[in-house]
Amino acid sequence: MRTRYRGWFLLDLVIPTITAAIPILLGRATGGLNAAANFEQNTGTGNYVVYILIGANVFSMVSAALWNMGFWMRREAQTGTLEALYLAPTTRFHIIAGIALYGAIRSIVNFVVAFSLGCLLFQVNPLQGNILVALAFLLTGVLPLFGLSLLFGAVVLKVKEANALVQLMQWVVSLLMGVYFPVTVFPPFLRVLALLFPPTWVNNGVRASLLGLGYFFETWYADLAVLWAFVLLGPLIGMWAFAQVERNLKRNEGIGQF
């Protein structure tokens, strides 16, 4: 979708590092010589650079999933091609799955490259901890994003707006998944909401694997099992919600109206 705008590829690699650089540099400026020690007291690691870089890059993956689906849906409606796609000799979910697969592949590549560039910039070692387990969390975590994308696409299809929704959801996502902090500092209600959000498990799983932090359920395979539950349930819930909105629109104003 963005191949005609080559600058987007560069931005996808730079934005996560910029997002992480602000709190990293702020922490160095205000924390002084004790910045790492103070951070370790609350998170379990003094390597706050890698900790925040991981959060920023996982957040970028989630944002891209919502962005790609939401803006694709809105653009097709505005250009009048959404109804034509519904008449194509294939199911709508095959088309949507193709959009999601494209975004997933790009997100994984962007994560690896952007994380490596961020570590190079801040002079920290990206090759630490259990890299294979971290990759397992990362690759598994891409699958529940399909369900989230469908939910977001259903909302865009219903309210016929993408820009404002993306801006709003980015703040909600960054809060729930703990981009800059562990979700264990949340009050109980927010902590439950965060644990019901699949990217929270991806974020914590990658951090725990690379930085030696604690998993939510003590072991990596227990946390990964929970993430696989999201893999099974997320797309089903997303497809059900999308089908409900779609059916309602067909009975009323129609799919193509924008």
Steps between C-alpha positions, in 0.01 A plus 500: 500500500788736564745388235424809293608715796853378566550744785253296706748213520757731656244649738393152614859436606564839660175572686539221764847628588373858526210381716744324731763777495281756677456308830854356478662843472260647755593222742870565452450873552290472815626173648868585483749235603233302686259475205566130435485406870174687551347338194608155618319542831165522321552278195761240594760617247735792479515477122230760444616570144420150369190486720352811341620413149311170520184677616524763226548241225218273617279810520600584143390151389158539661452851364592383149245218519221741595622766257519265200156348552320818602633721224468229237134454589432873501688564175314225316167645614593854399625400156192288435686171460385329820174378348691376194723293727191344653396387151838337432501118464657447842398542861547836669705336775755375247548860386525627856739218593723604210513856630579374851768257377676776307501719811620215722802420282597865480456546874731210587770622261461855631526380861828316442660782301370789712592326827851433371539862385378629836746278687780616270409865555492469880799263504337200666523133404191374312621137512434417862273264690298220344453625144310192378234533770472872428444422132236243597308767692543747216384265224212361704392848604448604139206259465265655760555834329284365217208484742570850630524626142160352419346660808649834405393456137145432617498824700635697202238341275227600745598857593663574160804668653861386527730791590344589834461134597864419425618799703279398793591131488872570492482663843281220639734234359813667636341518845365145520809321371745694718730648239717683755415319824393159637124447518546370854498863618137534387214496750313165496228606253743633240728201552216263408427702185869495408519122540199459270693685229722261295784750428559525875607135501719549194669803651566334834603171338764661280630709791513202734680288239767757415545672837441214744187653652213305651223353288139552606460126569861438609608302188524596134294204379209588731491857371534376143205264558285797603609682186396197293157519664478854364610362162201264499241739644607837357434437129169325579376794706625745239330315213175475696500873581586595143224275362246651741584857397505403135158332524353802676633738235364288216154517656514878533715754312721251317873424501611754241348811654762733646 
